Every structure is written in C-alpha cells, then in structure tokens.
Amino acid sequence: MATIPVRVSVTVVDEWGTEASTDQYAQCSDTNTVAAMETEVTAWINAIDAITSGYIKNVRLTLFPSLPTGVKSAAASGSRVEQTGLLGFNANGTAKRYTFDIPSISDGATVLNGDRVVLTALDPVAVLIAILTTVGTVLTWCNEHNQQINKFIDTMVGFHKKRKQLQRSSFQT
C-alpha cells in the first residue's frame, strides 16, 4: 500500500466574471477507488460553496503517481521543448481533429527520420498511438471534451515558442 499525493483545485467566479482558483493538497492510499475520492471531494466542494459568494465553475482532482523505473532523469543534449511532435486523431461525436502534443520530440532514428515522424509498428510513436486508440481496462483516452479518441489521422513536427515570461514587478514612486 502506497500513499499518493493529491491536489484538489476549485475555480470560483464572481458576479463580474472574474475567476480565481484555490488548491488543497491531500494524500490518498493507492487502494482507494476514484469513487471514494470523489465522495470526499464532493464534501469539500459543498463546504467551499457554502463559504463563497461566487459560483464554482469547475473542480480538478490531480493525482501525482511516482514515475516508473527507467524513465530518463536528464534531458538529452540538444533537446528543446519547442520541437513538438503533433499527433492528430478523430474522436467520437465530433468532426473536429484532436491533436496531442509531444514536447521535445526526440531526434532519435526510431522517432524521427529527417523531418518525418517514424510510424513503424514497434517504434515508440506507433506504440503511443496504439495505446491512445485502444480502450484499456481502466482508462479510455479522450479529448478535452471527454469524447473518446478512436482513430489516428496524421502526424507532423511543429515548433511551439516557449519563452520565459519576464518577471513581473511594480515600483512605487
């Protein structure tokens, strides 16, 4: 039995439409069910609702499982999060494309061949596509609107700018 760190976030909206979020951290045994966590989160939401004069727009429950053994602990030389692999999918109930981003896509021969993503059956990208398009026993992979991903369409490499935000500061005179 392991303890998993958890974060519960709630977004509250005031009468002018201004949003603010607050987080609460917790711990959970890995033997608990999602339904059991949801019961306690619901009690927490009701307590927040009774205290705030705004309305609760959404709630997010985030689990922080341990990383699996063997996952890289340092970035490869030359890796850049701006070089992004884009995987396009169809989802049930919509004609719109769902695109999954892979930041810092590897230049390795099993991932990229020049400027093309390698889709050979047992190479890493094809394995990920198979995971996302196959219904598992626990997770059904979806887009942000909870529509199940059902078919891989295409892939490409793009470059997304990631600039460090200048530190905000104010000065009084």
Secondary structure, 3 states (H helix, E strand, C coil): CCEEEEEEEEEEECCCCCEEEEEEEEEEECCCCHHHHHHHHHHHHHHHHHHCCCEEEEEEEEECCCCCCCCCCCCCCCCCCCEEEEEEEEECCCCCCEEEEEECCCCCCCCEECCEECCCCCCHHHHHHHHHHCCCCCCCCECCCCCEEEEEEEEEEEECCCCCCCCCCCCCC
